């Protein structure tokens, strides 16, 4: 009877790695259970467009069930994984109604992704949301558009200036893209919408600890990106580290070691990542080790030492210094699925080989930088390649069509279709912290004008 039993595969995580693994097991003789705490697949590279009013939540996060609706051998479970028992080959997860489910497996693929890292200062997240989740992006959308609303009704010039100052921490692709979009939003997207302020007066500061932004793209593309950002009005400060964050601004240590304060009511954290806590949980259960970023160290076929049936893939795996990017997650997910199929057909597992598809970042309308092998593109040609790649990898025809519609409105006319903000989205992080996870109703909004706002420390120009 054991010989005829269907091979059971449990996939933890519905991101790029988990989703591609499930897709490539479609016609395999296996039963797949995909477990995720959320019901959607997040297209993380476009989160900054949700935060700046270009795309809607549904366009960057379609339901996992809908994506896999034609995969009859896949069952989707919305639950939060809490325990791995590698000896019993089970995964224990808690559902939203607080009931506990246990899933048995013959092969396990863990693709739990990564979260924002504040380098030991998680308290910064209260005032400087990251860019890793839908909640992050919706909160930032509320803070960004809310800042202009608050500035419109602010009588005090210094307080108004604080509302119109935006600080982005981190000069990688995410930081560059969000900084560029905030600047473009203020210069074109909100033109004519206000009576007491000129949105174009907004200051956008991009702060990075390295020598240059987009360091992995090479000097030439880095300089082109910096030039375009400066054309948009973005102030770039490299060799600088944010040492403190509070409701009214940030403390920045410059290249000379001196510390200056920047008064800014809206901060975005786009620096650093750390693996999901599930990587540590899996390491504890298996005896494997984790690196400094919390990623679990795997063998060259993406399996755990001593557990060839367990795969750790994507952002949560440490293998040959591979970066935590979508392409690594997708390719390692496909590799895990193909390895399972090879084993079921009596073949040996193969080594995981990553094919670098390059990097790209949009700076503004019709301007992007692309690094692919020996090809370096910038400006409009780079933007066309960016557009082609993102249209190709967006999940589902409906999402591609909707994204194209919104992009046409934004890129051609400069408009922003998704500008709705709510108090609950904007203050959720602060209030949940204050209430210990309780209801946020009736609590003072984080961007409300506090009585002591006028006493915030004055800023030095950075």
C-alpha positions in Angstrom: 0.0 0.0 0.0 2.9 2.4 0.8 4.2 1.9 -2.8 0.9 3.3 -4.3 0.5 6.2 -1.9 0.7 9.6 -3.5 3.8 11.6 -2.7 2.8 14.5 -0.3 4.5 17.9 -0.8 4.1 20.7 1.7 5.1 24.2 0.6 5.5 26.9 3.2 5.1 30.4 1.7 3.3 31.7 -1.4 5.9 34.1 -2.6 7.9 33.7 -5.8 9.7 30.6 -4.6 6.7 28.7 -3.2 4.4 29.7 -6.0 6.8 28.6 -8.8 7.4 25.3 -7.0 3.7 24.7 -6.9 3.3 25.6 -10.5 6.1 23.3 -11.7 4.5 20.4 -9.7 1.2 20.7 -11.6 1.5 17.6 -13.7 3.6 15.6 -11.2 2.1 12.6 -9.4 2.0 14.5 -6.1 -0.4 16.1 -3.7 0.7 19.6 -2.8 -0.4 21.6 0.2 0.7 25.3 0.1 0.5 27.0 3.5 0.8 30.7 3.9 -0.3 33.2 6.6 -1.8 35.4 3.9 -4.2 34.6 1.1 -2.2 36.5 -1.6 1.0 36.3 -3.6 2.9 39.5 -3.3 4.7 40.9 -6.3 7.2 42.7 -4.1 9.2 44.6 -6.8 6.2 46.8 -7.4 5.3 47.6 -3.8 6.7 51.1 -4.2 4.0 51.8 -6.8 1.3 50.8 -4.4 2.9 53.2 -1.8 2.9 56.1 -4.3 -0.6 55.6 -5.7 0.1 54.1 -9.1 -1.2 50.5 -8.6 -3.8 49.0 -6.4 -3.3 46.3 -3.8 -5.0 43.7 -5.9 -2.7 44.4 -8.9 0.4 43.6 -6.8 -1.1 40.9 -4.6 -3.5 38.6 -6.4 -5.1 35.7 -4.4 -3.0 32.5 -4.3 -6.1 30.4 -4.8 -7.0 32.2 -8.0 -3.5 31.9 -9.4 -3.5 28.1 -8.7 -7.2 27.5 -9.5 -6.3 25.2 -12.5 -3.8 23.2 -10.5 -6.0 20.4 -9.3 -3.3 18.7 -7.2 -2.7 21.9 -5.1 -4.6 22.7 -1.9 -4.1 26.2 -0.4 -4.2 26.6 3.4 -4.3 30.0 5.1 -2.4 29.4 8.3 0.7 30.6 10.2 3.4 27.9 10.5 4.6 27.5 14.1 6.6 24.2 14.2 8.6 21.8 12.1 9.0 18.2 13.2 11.5 16.7 10.8 11.6 13.3 12.4 7.8 12.9 12.2 7.8 14.8 8.9 5.0 17.2 10.0 4.4 20.9 9.8 2.1 22.5 12.5 0.3 25.7 11.7 -2.3 27.9 13.3 -5.3 29.2 11.3 -6.9 32.6 11.8 -9.7 31.1 13.9 -7.0 29.9 16.3 -7.4 26.2 15.4 -4.3 24.2 14.8 -3.6 22.0 11.8 -0.9 19.5 11.2 0.3 18.7 7.7 2.2 15.5 6.9 4.8 15.5 4.1 7.1 13.4 2.1 8.9 16.4 0.7 9.0 19.8 2.3 9.7 23.1 0.6 10.1 26.1 2.9 10.0 29.5 1.1 9.2 31.9 3.9 11.0 34.9 2.4 12.6 37.8 4.3 11.6 40.8 6.3 13.0 44.3 6.7 16.1 44.6 8.9 16.6 47.7 11.1 20.1 46.5 12.1 19.2 45.9 15.8 16.9 48.9 16.1 13.5 47.5 15.5 12.0 50.5 17.3 12.7 52.5 14.2 10.0 50.7 12.4 7.4 52.6 14.4 8.2 55.8 12.6 9.9 54.5 9.4 7.9 51.7 7.8 9.8 49.3 5.5 8.8 48.2 2.1 8.3 44.4 2.4 4.6 43.9 2.9 1.2 45.1 1.7 0.6 46.6 5.1 3.9 48.5 4.8 3.0 49.9 1.4 -0.6 50.9 2.4 0.7 52.6 5.6 3.3 54.5 3.6 0.7 55.5 1.0 -1.3 57.0 3.9 1.7 58.7 5.3 3.0 60.1 2.0 -0.4 61.5 0.8 -1.4 62.4 4.4 1.8 64.5 4.7 0.6 66.7 1.8 -2.9 67.0 3.3 -1.4 68.0 6.7 0.9 70.6 5.1 -2.0 72.2 3.2 -3.6 73.2 6.5 -0.5 74.0 8.4 0.0 77.7 9.3 3.5 77.5 10.8 6.2 77.5 8.0 8.6 75.3 9.9 6.0 72.7 10.7 4.8 72.8 7.0 8.4 72.3 5.9 8.6 69.2 8.2 5.5 67.7 6.6 6.9 68.4 3.1 10.2 66.7 3.9 10.6 63.0 3.1 13.5 60.8 4.1 14.3 57.5 2.4 16.9 55.4 4.1 18.7 53.0 1.7 20.2 53.5 -1.7 19.4 50.1 -3.3 16.7 49.6 -6.0 13.8 49.9 -3.5 15.1 53.1 -2.0 15.9 54.7 -5.3 12.5 53.8 -6.8 10.5 55.1 -3.9 12.6 58.3 -3.7 12.1 58.9 -7.4 8.4 58.3 -7.2 7.8 60.6 -4.2 9.8 63.3 -6.1 7.8 62.8 -9.3 4.5 62.7 -7.4 5.3 66.1 -5.8 6.4 67.6 -9.1 3.7 66.3 -11.5 1.2 63.9 -9.8 -0.3 66.4 -7.4 0.0 69.5 -9.6 -3.0 71.8 -9.1 -4.5 69.8 -6.3 -3.7 72.2 -3.4 -4.4 75.9 -2.7 -2.1 76.8 0.1 1.0 74.8 -0.7 3.0 73.9 -3.8 3.6 70.1 -3.7 6.8 70.7 -5.8 8.3 72.4 -2.7 8.7 68.9 -1.1 12.2 67.9 -0.2 13.2 64.2 -0.7 16.4 63.0 0.9 17.9 59.7 0.0 20.4 58.5 2.6 22.8 55.6 2.1 25.8 54.3 4.1 27.8 53.3 1.0 29.9 55.3 -1.4 27.2 55.4 -4.1 23.6 54.4 -4.7 22.8 51.2 -6.6 26.4 50.1 -5.9 25.8 46.6 -7.5 24.9 48.2 -10.8 28.4 49.6 -11.4 29.7 53.1 -11.4 28.3 54.2 -14.7 24.7 53.3 -14.0 25.0 54.5 -10.5 26.0 57.9 -11.7 23.3 58.0 -14.3 20.7 57.1 -11.6 22.0 59.7 -9.3 21.9 62.4 -12.0 18.3 61.6 -12.8 17.3 61.7 -9.2 19.0 65.1 -8.7 17.1 66.3 -11.8 13.9 65.4 -10.0 15.0 67.3 -7.0 16.2 64.4 -4.8 19.0 65.2 -2.4 21.4 62.3 -2.1 23.6 61.8 0.9 26.0 58.8 0.7 28.5 57.7 3.3 25.8 58.6 5.9 24.1 56.5 8.5 20.8 57.1 10.3 21.5 56.6 14.0 18.0 57.5 15.4 14.5 57.9 14.3 11.6 59.6 16.1 8.2 61.0 15.1 9.7 64.3 14.0 12.8 63.3 12.2 16.1 61.4 12.0 19.6 61.8 13.3 22.2 61.3 10.5 25.9 60.6 11.0 27.8 61.9 8.0 31.1 60.8 6.4 33.1 63.1 8.8 31.5 61.5 11.9 29.4 64.5 12.8 25.7 64.0 13.5 23.0 66.3 12.2 19.3 66.3 12.6 16.8 66.3 9.7 13.2 67.3 10.7 10.9 65.1 8.6 7.5 63.7 9.4 7.6 61.0 6.7 10.4 58.4 6.7 10.8 55.3 4.6 13.2 52.5 5.5 14.6 50.6 2.5 17.9 49.4 4.0 18.7 45.9 4.9 16.8 42.6 5.0 16.7 39.6 7.4 15.4 36.1 6.8 12.0 35.1 8.1 12.0 33.7 11.7 11.0 30.4 10.1 14.5 30.0 8.9 15.7 30.0 12.5 12.9 27.6 13.5 13.9 25.2 10.7 17.5 25.5 11.6 16.7 24.6 15.2 14.6 21.6 14.1 17.3 20.3 11.7 20.6 21.2 13.4 21.5 23.5 10.5 23.2 26.8 10.9 22.2 30.4 10.0 24.2 33.3 8.7 24.3 36.8 10.1 21.2 37.7 8.1 19.3 34.8 9.7 19.4 32.8 6.4 19.7 29.0 6.8 22.7 27.4 5.2 21.8 24.8 2.6 23.6 22.2 0.5 24.3 22.8 -3.2 20.9 21.3 -4.1 19.0 23.6 -1.7 18.3 20.8 0.8 19.2 20.8 4.5 22.2 18.7 5.7 21.0 15.3 6.8 17.5 16.0 5.4 17.4 15.6 1.6 13.6 15.7 1.7 13.6 19.3 3.1 14.3 22.3 0.8 14.9 25.8 1.9 14.7 28.3 -1.0 14.6 31.9 -1.9 15.5 34.8 0.4 15.7 32.5 3.5 18.5 30.3 2.1 22.3 31.0 2.3 24.0 29.5 -0.7 27.2 30.7 -2.5 26.4 34.3 -1.6 23.3 34.5 -3.8 21.3 37.7 -3.4 17.8 37.9 -2.0 16.1 38.7 -5.2 13.0 37.4 -7.0 15.0 35.6 -9.6 16.8 33.5 -7.1 13.5 32.6 -5.4 11.8 31.6 -8.7 14.7 29.6 -9.9 15.3 27.8 -6.6 11.5 27.0 -6.4 11.6 25.5 -9.9 14.8 23.6 -8.9 13.1 22.1 -5.8 10.0 21.0 -7.9 12.2 19.5 -10.6 14.3 17.7 -7.9 11.2 16.1 -6.4 10.1 14.9 -9.9 13.5 13.6 -10.7 13.5 11.5 -7.5 10.1 10.1 -8.2 11.3 9.0 -11.6 14.4 7.3 -10.0 16.9 9.9 -11.0 19.6 11.6 -8.8 19.2 15.2 -7.6 21.1 17.8 -9.4 23.0 20.8 -8.1 21.2 24.1 -8.2 22.6 26.5 -10.8 21.6 30.1 -10.7 21.3 32.0 -14.0 21.8 35.7 -13.3 19.1 37.6 -15.2 20.5 41.0 -14.2 19.1 43.9 -12.1 17.0 46.9 -12.9 15.5 49.9 -11.2 13.1 52.7 -12.4 14.1 56.2 -11.5 11.2 58.2 -13.0 8.8 58.2 -15.9 10.5 56.7 -19.0 13.8 56.4 -17.2 15.3 53.3 -15.7 18.7 51.6 -15.3 19.3 48.0 -16.4 22.3 45.8 -15.8 22.2 42.4 -17.6 25.5 40.5 -18.1 27.6 42.9 -20.2 24.6 45.0 -21.3 24.1 48.3 -19.5 21.0 50.4 -20.4 19.7 53.6 -19.0 17.1 56.2 -19.8 14.2 55.3 -22.2 15.8 52.0 -23.5 16.2 50.9 -19.9 12.7 51.8 -19.1 11.3 49.8 -22.1 13.2 46.7 -20.9 11.9 47.3 -17.3 8.4 47.5 -18.7 8.7 44.3 -20.7 10.1 42.3 -17.9 7.5 43.4 -15.3 4.6 42.9 -17.7 6.0 39.4 -18.4 6.4 38.4 -14.7 3.2 40.0 -13.3 0.9 37.2 -12.3 -2.3 36.8 -14.4 -3.7 38.4 -17.6 -6.1 40.5 -15.6 -3.4 42.0 -13.5 -1.2 42.7 -16.5 -4.1 44.5 -18.2 -5.0 46.5 -15.1 -1.3 47.5 -14.5 -1.0 48.6 -18.1 -4.1 50.8 -17.8 -2.7 52.4 -14.6 0.8 52.8 -16.1 -0.7 54.5 -19.1 -2.4 57.1 -16.9 0.7 57.6 -14.8 3.4 57.6 -17.3 1.5 59.5 -20.1 -0.4 62.0 -17.9 1.4 61.9 -14.6 -1.8 61.0 -12.7 -2.2 58.7 -9.7 -5.4 56.6 -9.6 -4.8 55.0 -6.1 -4.8 57.9 -3.7 -7.3 56.7 -1.1 -6.0 56.8 2.4 -7.5 55.7 5.7 -6.5 56.5 9.3 -6.4 52.8 10.2 -3.9 52.1 7.5 -1.8 55.1 8.3 -1.5 54.6 12.1 -1.9 50.9 12.3 1.7 50.2 13.2 1.9 52.8 16.0 -1.4 52.0 17.5 -1.0 48.3 17.5 2.3 48.8 19.3 0.6 51.0 21.9 -2.4 48.7 22.3 -0.4 45.4 22.3 -2.2 44.2 19.2 -5.7 45.6 20.2 -8.3 47.5 18.3 -7.0 50.8 16.8 -10.3 52.6 17.0 -10.4 55.9 18.8 -6.6 56.2 19.2 -4.9 59.5 18.2 -3.5 59.3 14.6 0.3 59.2 14.3 0.3 62.1 11.8 -2.0 64.3 13.9 -0.5 67.7 14.7 0.7 67.2 18.3 0.7 70.1 20.7 4.5 69.9 21.0 5.1 69.7 17.3 6.4 73.2 17.2 9.0 72.3 19.8 10.6 69.6 17.6 14.4 70.2 17.4 15.4 72.4 14.5 17.1 70.7 11.6 20.5 71.2 10.1 20.8 71.0 6.3 22.0 67.5 5.4 
